[in-house]
């Protein structure tokens, strides 16, 4: 029995919304809208969802599940995608599956791969994979502190991935197909959505700053 899944990710500068049909020999991409703009997560996510639905000639009622990238990523971007996914799930009464956004980039790859995205502050979010399965991370580190022994290639934004002096594969951001491919078990009850911030927010309470 086929079903349509809405895939969302806002863990990187890419604002991703796509529709995937499950139930055939392999997942089928019906439509996908991606806007690369680190400052437009809130403005572009819902329009991208509506545009993807229009492209696929589907109504919201056709959705059977949602999958959303839970990071690692910055606080503002992550909360937009995860809150939107949770709202769709609640409104439509459908399950919402959270996945590591780096897993979505690595989904379906072979060999040993390092996936990195920009964590700012001269750091990267990273995870290591063997044949698409995570074997290390996710973590946040300076590039020089990320172990690359045995790694054959790097995936992620070109400017970030190039810092490691290894072959770079053309997978900069999570795709709708990758997000769906990162769900380990569609039959299992989804776990609660937990954002992977990996570092504390820049804003601190008065008590944390010793001013309370």
FENTATA-V750483 format. One record per residue. RES is the residue in one small letter. SS is DSSP state (A for helix, B for strand, O for the rest). BURIAL is I if it has 24 or more other ideal C-beta (glycine too) atoms within 12 Angstrom, else O. Layout:
RES,SS,BURIAL  RES,SS,BURIAL
This chain:
x,O,O  x,O,O  x,B,I  x,B,I  x,B,I  x,B,I  x,B,I  x,B,I  x,B,I  x,O,I  x,O,I  x,O,I  x,O,I  x,B,I  x,B,I  x,B,I  x,B,I  x,B,I  x,B,I  x,B,I  x,B,I  x,B,I  x,O,O  x,O,O  x,O,O  x,O,O  x,O,I  x,B,O  x,B,I  x,B,I  x,B,I  x,B,I  x,B,I  x,B,I  x,B,I  x,B,O  x,O,O  x,O,I  x,O,O  x,O,O  x,A,I  x,A,O  x,A,O  x,A,I  x,A,I  x,A,I  x,A,O  x,A,I  x,A,I  x,A,O  x,A,O  x,A,I  x,A,I  x,A,O  x,A,O  x,A,I  x,O,O  x,O,I  x,O,O  x,A,I  x,A,O  x,A,O  x,B,I  x,B,I  x,B,I  x,B,I  x,B,I  x,B,I  x,B,I  x,O,I  x,B,I  x,O,I  x,O,I  x,O,I  x,A,I  x,A,I  x,A,I  x,A,I  x,A,I  x,A,I  x,A,I  x,A,I  x,A,I  x,A,I  x,A,I  x,A,I  x,A,I  x,A,I  x,A,I  x,A,O  x,A,O  x,A,O  x,O,O  x,O,I  x,B,I  x,B,I  x,B,I  x,B,I  x,B,I  x,O,I  x,A,I  x,A,I  x,A,I  x,A,I  x,A,I  x,A,I  x,O,I  x,O,I  x,O,I  x,O,O  x,O,O  x,B,I  x,B,I  x,B,I  x,B,I  x,B,I  x,B,I  x,B,I  x,B,I  x,B,O  x,O,O  x,O,O  x,B,I  x,B,I  x,B,I  x,B,I  x,B,I  x,B,I  x,B,I  x,B,O  x,O,O  x,O,I  x,B,O  x,B,I  x,B,O  x,B,I  x,B,I  x,B,I  x,B,I  x,B,I  x,B,I  x,O,O  x,A,I  x,A,O  x,A,O  x,O,I  x,O,O  x,O,I  x,O,O  x,O,O  x,O,I  x,O,O  x,B,I  x,B,I  x,B,I  x,O,I  x,O,I  x,A,O  x,A,O  x,A,I  x,A,I  x,A,O  x,A,I  x,A,I  x,O,O  x,O,I  x,B,O  x,B,I  x,B,I  x,O,O  x,O,I  x,O,I  x,O,I  x,O,I  x,O,I  x,A,I  x,A,I  x,A,I  x,A,I  x,A,I  x,A,I  x,O,I  x,O,I  x,O,O  x,O,O  x,O,O  x,O,O  x,O,O  x,O,O  x,O,I  x,O,O  x,O,O  x,O,I  x,O,O  x,O,I  x,B,I  x,O,I  x,O,I  x,O,O  x,O,O  x,O,O  x,O,O  x,O,O  x,O,O  x,O,O  x,O,O  x,O,O  x,O,O  x,O,O  x,O,O  x,O,O  x,O,O
